[in-house]
Amino acid sequence: MQTPRFDEQIGIYEEHDRENPPAKRGIVCTGSSIMRQWTTLTDDMAPLPVINRAFGGSQTWEVLHYMDRIVMPHQPRVILYYCGSNDLGNGRSGQQAFDGFSEFTDRVHQGLPDTQILYLSINRVFPKQQIWDELDKANHLAENLCANNPRLIFIDINPCLFNSDGTMREGYFREDNVHLHPPAYQAFAHVVRPALSAAWSLAISA
């Protein structure tokens, strides 16, 4: 059995929630480093009640392992999810990355049947072109799942990162051409905020 690597980070989140408990029934964001490093997320989505509980480097099985500690206790009305790129980078298939998301949605809806879940597409990066086929498969499966479930929403963030000719937008990627600079997150905000606002409005009216 694999050993979870993030107990220290999860413990920090739990301690923070004990000392400064956020209001329940808000919006929880979770997943891997793309979400974790969105340091302006709370401000970008204000006044929506957003808390970020992502942890960098995580794979879908780790999000599943920790969700009962850092997601479900908040009883979120809406969840923003980004994960899967590290699964693919570690040799897992697009189907496996998708299966992790599907299990996540099932487990959320077992306890919180009305919660809206927004899936951010796994983003392409040039240093990992060898996994693009599997990445596209994971995103395609997730998009189909969302299209057939009114509680799920698919958001494609890849168009934010690339020019029309397929080249990377200048200034968006760090030196590793994988992680992102603030302008990329500002581009994400223009796409995510309308969808998140709509999901929140629907959730609080249910």
C-alpha positions in Angstrom: 0.0 0.0 0.0 1.3 3.5 -0.8 2.2 5.7 2.1 0.7 9.2 2.1 3.4 11.9 2.0 1.4 14.9 3.1 0.5 14.4 6.8 2.5 17.4 7.9 0.7 19.7 5.4 -2.7 18.3 6.2 -2.0 18.7 9.9 -1.2 22.4 9.3 -4.6 22.8 7.6 -6.3 21.0 10.4 -4.6 23.2 13.0 -5.5 26.3 11.1 -9.1 25.2 10.9 -9.2 24.5 14.7 -7.7 27.9 15.6 -9.6 29.9 12.9 -12.5 27.9 11.8 -13.9 29.1 8.5 -17.6 29.2 8.0 -19.0 25.9 6.8 -21.1 25.4 3.6 -18.7 27.6 1.5 -16.4 26.8 -1.4 -13.4 24.5 -0.9 -10.6 24.3 -3.5 -8.5 21.2 -3.5 -6.0 19.3 -5.6 -2.3 19.6 -6.5 0.2 22.4 -7.1 -1.6 24.3 -9.8 -4.3 25.0 -7.3 -2.0 25.2 -4.3 0.1 27.9 -5.9 -2.8 30.0 -6.8 -2.0 32.4 -4.0 -4.4 35.1 -5.0 -7.3 32.7 -5.3 -9.3 34.0 -2.4 -8.9 37.6 -3.5 -9.6 36.7 -7.1 -12.9 35.1 -6.2 -14.0 37.6 -3.5 -16.6 38.0 -2.1 -17.3 34.3 -2.7 -16.4 32.3 0.5 -13.4 30.4 -0.9 -10.8 28.4 1.1 -7.8 26.7 -0.5 -7.0 23.2 0.7 -4.8 22.0 -2.1 -1.4 20.4 -1.5 1.4 20.5 -4.1 2.6 17.3 -5.7 -0.5 15.3 -4.8 -2.0 12.6 -7.0 -5.7 11.7 -7.1 -5.3 8.8 -4.7 -3.9 11.2 -2.1 -6.7 13.7 -2.6 -9.1 10.8 -1.9 -7.0 9.7 1.1 -7.2 13.2 2.7 -10.6 14.4 1.6 -12.3 13.4 4.8 -9.9 15.5 6.8 -9.7 18.7 4.7 -12.7 18.8 2.4 -15.7 17.1 3.9 -15.5 18.7 7.4 -16.3 22.0 5.8 -19.5 20.7 4.3 -18.9 22.7 1.1 -21.7 23.7 -1.2 -19.2 24.0 -4.0 -15.8 22.4 -4.7 -13.2 23.5 -7.1 -11.0 20.5 -8.1 -7.7 20.3 -10.0 -5.7 17.1 -9.9 -4.4 14.4 -12.3 -1.2 15.9 -13.8 1.0 14.2 -11.2 -0.8 10.9 -11.8 0.1 11.1 -15.5 3.6 12.2 -14.7 4.1 9.1 -12.6 3.0 6.7 -15.3 -0.7 6.4 -14.6 -3.2 6.5 -17.4 -5.8 9.1 -18.3 -8.4 6.5 -17.4 -6.9 6.1 -13.9 -6.7 9.9 -13.4 -10.3 10.2 -14.4 -11.3 7.3 -12.2 -9.9 9.2 -9.2 -12.0 12.2 -10.0 -15.1 10.0 -10.5 -14.6 8.4 -7.1 -14.1 11.8 -5.6 -17.4 13.0 -6.9 -19.2 9.8 -5.7 -17.8 10.2 -2.2 -18.7 13.9 -2.0 -22.2 13.2 -3.2 -22.7 10.4 -0.8 -22.4 12.8 2.1 -23.4 16.1 0.3 -25.8 15.2 -2.5 -26.4 18.8 -3.6 -22.8 20.0 -3.7 -21.6 21.4 -7.0 -18.2 20.2 -8.2 -16.1 22.2 -10.8 -13.4 20.3 -12.6 -10.5 22.3 -13.9 -9.0 20.6 -16.9 -5.5 19.1 -16.5 -3.2 21.7 -18.2 -0.8 20.9 -21.0 2.9 21.8 -20.6 5.5 21.3 -23.3 8.1 19.4 -21.1 5.5 16.7 -20.7 4.3 16.3 -24.3 4.7 12.6 -24.0 1.6 12.4 -21.7 -0.6 14.7 -23.7 -2.7 11.9 -25.2 -3.4 10.5 -21.8 -4.0 14.0 -20.5 -6.5 14.7 -23.2 -8.2 11.3 -22.5 -8.6 12.2 -18.8 -10.0 15.6 -19.6 -12.4 14.2 -22.3 -13.7 11.6 -19.8 -14.2 14.2 -17.2 -16.0 16.6 -19.7 -18.4 13.8 -20.6 -19.1 13.0 -17.0 -19.8 16.6 -16.3 -22.0 17.0 -19.3 -24.3 14.2 -18.0 -24.5 15.4 -14.4 -26.0 18.8 -13.4 -24.0 18.8 -10.2 -20.7 18.7 -12.2 -19.1 21.5 -14.3 -16.1 21.2 -16.6 -13.8 24.2 -17.1 -11.2 24.1 -19.7 -8.2 26.2 -18.7 -5.9 25.2 -21.5 -7.0 27.9 -23.9 -5.8 30.4 -21.2 -2.2 29.2 -21.5 -1.5 29.1 -25.2 -1.7 31.3 -28.2 -3.9 30.4 -31.2 -0.8 28.9 -33.0 -0.2 26.6 -30.1 2.8 28.4 -28.6 2.9 29.2 -24.9 1.7 32.7 -23.8 4.8 34.8 -22.9 5.2 35.4 -19.2 2.8 32.7 -18.1 5.2 29.8 -17.3 8.1 29.7 -14.8 11.5 28.7 -15.9 10.6 25.0 -15.6 7.8 25.6 -18.2 5.5 23.6 -15.9 4.5 25.8 -13.0 2.8 29.2 -13.5 3.4 32.9 -13.0 0.7 35.2 -11.7 -0.5 36.3 -15.1 -1.6 32.8 -15.8 -3.7 32.7 -12.7 -5.3 36.0 -13.6 -6.2 34.5 -16.9 -7.7 31.5 -15.1 -9.7 33.9 -12.8 -11.5 35.4 -15.8 -12.7 31.9 -16.8 -13.2 30.3 -13.4 -14.9 33.2 -11.6 -18.1 33.3 -13.8 -18.5 29.5 -13.5 -17.9 29.5 -9.8 -20.3 32.4 -9.2 -23.0 30.6 -11.2 -22.4 27.4 -9.2 -22.5 29.3 -5.9 -25.7 31.1 -6.8 -27.3 27.8 -7.7 -26.1 26.1 -4.6 -27.4 28.7 -2.2 -30.8 28.8 -3.9 -31.2 25.0 -3.6 
